[in-house]
Amino acid sequence: MPQLDTSSWFITIMSMILTLYIIMQLKISKHTFYQNPEPTSTKMTQYPTPWQTKWTKIYSPLSLPQQ
């Protein structure tokens, strides 16, 4: 059974890592980022809900008179 020749594996793996690094650097360099981001205001807007204007009472089953 012939032996597997692993003499070229090191240069193959190193060139693959270098190529992936260069490709990722090129992809990242194409992105544009904001120089000075401004915070946005987060104001809570109050929406009228129907149950806020009505008087409601919730009865617990334990507080009801027994039948």
Long-range contacts (C-beta under 8 A, 24 or more apart in sequence): none
